[in-house]
Each structure stands twice: as structure tokens, then as C-alpha cells.
Amino acid sequence: MVVLLSRLPVADSLKLCHRVVDGLCGRAPPHRGEYSTTWSLEEWLELLDSLTTIFRLAVGNNSTDEEVLAGLSGVGSGHAETVLSVLRAREIEIRHTLLDRTNTISSSTLQDFDWQLKVALSSDKISSLHTPLLSLSLDLRQDGALRPIAMEMNREELNILISSLEAANKVMLQLK
């Protein structure tokens, strides 16, 4: 869905691509509010996912410029060159991020998990709302030590967690 990038002028797509790499590298990602008139939420998420995937795969596979441009064939040449220029300018930074994440993932393993569903009962008004909460306990083995992690989340936070885990799974499958 990188073809959606062609809705922006080339100069703006350069800024967006750099912000996508910022987000990939753990800094502030682009905000949808800046582009809400250009793309719907679904298109925005598809574009971000596509750009992030291109940057990860191109760096992870040591793709040549020709291979990257072939993958961007549906986008205009100006936009494709923009993506390629951002990729080459930030390649080392992306590679370090991917290596750091791979090392973190490989040195941490989930040993056990437990979950409980509760209803918030802290006051009369809240108890009448019947707000379900999930209490999630994880045992994470990191560098040989077992580290317990406990989280309590509402339905919205749980959906975000599930989406994040699905995205992480996609990335892990792509890296294999």
C-alpha cells in the first residue's frame, strides 16, 4: 500500500519517511493528525505498516537499490527515490535498531502467564458501569533471571496489546 504515499508532494513524503524511521528506531513516530485530511485511518495504518516493512526488509535483507525500487514500482519515481534516499541515509540506524530488537527478543523468553478478568468496583458509580479489567501476570526470563510483570488493563488497552503482539509476530516471521 505504499502507493498511498503518492498523495503527498515529494517534499512532504520525505519528511513522512524520516518520521516513520524515527518511529521504527524508538523515537517519535509521525502523527496521524498531521495527515488526517490525506488518508483515512485504515489507509494511514496500511501506509505506516508498508513503509516500516519496506525499511525493515530492505535493511534486513541487504537489498540493492534496484531491488528496493522494484518493490516500489507502484509508486511514482519521485516518491520511490525519496523512500530509497531515506533508506540509504538512515540504513545504519535502522540496522542497529533491528539488531538491538533481535538481541532483546532472543535474550528474553516468556516462561509463564496467567490472566484474570475482574470488574472495577472502587465506587458505587463505577461498579454500576461494569467495566471489565484484565489482570495479566507474565513471568519473563531475561539473562537467566526470572522477572515477573503484572498488568491491569481495560478492553481498549487489551486491544492495543493484542495488536502490538500481532505486529511483533509479523515482524518475527519476516525476520526468519
HUQUI-V707636 format. One record per residue. N is the residue number from 1. RES is the residue in one letter. PSI is psi in whole degrees, 0 to 359 (* if undefined). Layout:
n:N res:RES psi:PSI
n:N res:RES psi:PSI
//
This chain:
n:1 res:M psi:19
n:2 res:V psi:342
n:3 res:V psi:335
n:4 res:L psi:337
n:5 res:L psi:333
n:6 res:S psi:352
n:7 res:R psi:346
n:8 res:L psi:152
n:9 res:P psi:154
n:10 res:V psi:318
n:11 res:A psi:321
n:12 res:D psi:328
n:13 res:S psi:330
n:14 res:L psi:314
n:15 res:K psi:315
n:16 res:L psi:315
n:17 res:C psi:319
n:18 res:H psi:322
n:19 res:R psi:325
n:20 res:V psi:316
n:21 res:V psi:322
n:22 res:D psi:312
n:23 res:G psi:319
n:24 res:L psi:325
n:25 res:C psi:11
n:26 res:G psi:8
n:27 res:R psi:190
n:28 res:A psi:119
n:29 res:P psi:172
n:30 res:P psi:150
n:31 res:H psi:136
n:32 res:R psi:328
n:33 res:G psi:328
n:34 res:E psi:340
n:35 res:Y psi:15
n:36 res:S psi:336
n:37 res:T psi:344
n:38 res:T psi:319
n:39 res:W psi:149
n:40 res:S psi:169
n:41 res:L psi:316
n:42 res:E psi:315
n:43 res:E psi:319
n:44 res:W psi:313
n:45 res:L psi:321
n:46 res:E psi:318
n:47 res:L psi:313
n:48 res:L psi:317
n:49 res:D psi:318
n:50 res:S psi:313
n:51 res:L psi:316
n:52 res:T psi:317
n:53 res:T psi:317
n:54 res:I psi:313
n:55 res:F psi:317
n:56 res:R psi:310
n:57 res:L psi:318
n:58 res:A psi:318
n:59 res:V psi:316
n:60 res:G psi:327
n:61 res:N psi:3
n:62 res:N psi:47
n:63 res:S psi:145
n:64 res:T psi:167
n:65 res:D psi:320
n:66 res:E psi:320
n:67 res:E psi:318
n:68 res:V psi:313
n:69 res:L psi:326
n:70 res:A psi:323
n:71 res:G psi:341
n:72 res:L psi:24
n:73 res:S psi:334
n:74 res:G psi:350
n:75 res:V psi:151
n:76 res:G psi:156
n:77 res:S psi:325
n:78 res:G psi:317
n:79 res:H psi:320
n:80 res:A psi:316
n:81 res:E psi:325
n:82 res:T psi:312
n:83 res:V psi:316
n:84 res:L psi:319
n:85 res:S psi:322
n:86 res:V psi:318
n:87 res:L psi:311
n:88 res:R psi:325
n:89 res:A psi:330
n:90 res:R psi:15
n:91 res:E psi:315
n:92 res:I psi:318
n:93 res:E psi:317
n:94 res:I psi:316
n:95 res:R psi:316
n:96 res:H psi:319
n:97 res:T psi:315
n:98 res:L psi:320
n:99 res:L psi:318
n:100 res:D psi:317
n:101 res:R psi:321
n:102 res:T psi:316
n:103 res:N psi:320
n:104 res:T psi:316
n:105 res:I psi:318
n:106 res:S psi:336
n:107 res:S psi:355
n:108 res:S psi:130
n:109 res:T psi:143
n:110 res:L psi:122
n:111 res:Q psi:321
n:112 res:D psi:157
n:113 res:F psi:157
n:114 res:D psi:147
n:115 res:W psi:152
n:116 res:Q psi:147
n:117 res:L psi:128
n:118 res:K psi:165
n:119 res:V psi:130
n:120 res:A psi:127
n:121 res:L psi:34
n:122 res:S psi:342
n:123 res:S psi:168
n:124 res:D psi:318
n:125 res:K psi:316
n:126 res:I psi:321
n:127 res:S psi:331
n:128 res:S psi:343
n:129 res:L psi:339
n:130 res:H psi:56
n:131 res:T psi:110
n:132 res:P psi:139
n:133 res:L psi:143
n:134 res:L psi:129
n:135 res:S psi:114
n:136 res:L psi:125
n:137 res:S psi:125
n:138 res:L psi:141
n:139 res:D psi:113
n:140 res:L psi:125
n:141 res:R psi:118
n:142 res:Q psi:119
n:143 res:D psi:42
n:144 res:G psi:344
n:145 res:A psi:141
n:146 res:L psi:124
n:147 res:R psi:114
n:148 res:P psi:141
n:149 res:I psi:128
n:150 res:A psi:135
n:151 res:M psi:147
n:152 res:E psi:128
n:153 res:M psi:153
n:154 res:N psi:184
n:155 res:R psi:317
n:156 res:E psi:315
n:157 res:E psi:323
n:158 res:L psi:317
n:159 res:N psi:321
n:160 res:I psi:316
n:161 res:L psi:315
n:162 res:I psi:317
n:163 res:S psi:318
n:164 res:S psi:318
n:165 res:L psi:322
n:166 res:E psi:320
n:167 res:A psi:319
n:168 res:A psi:322
n:169 res:N psi:318
n:170 res:K psi:315
n:171 res:V psi:316
n:172 res:M psi:320
n:173 res:L psi:325
n:174 res:Q psi:329
n:175 res:L psi:342
n:176 res:K psi:*
//
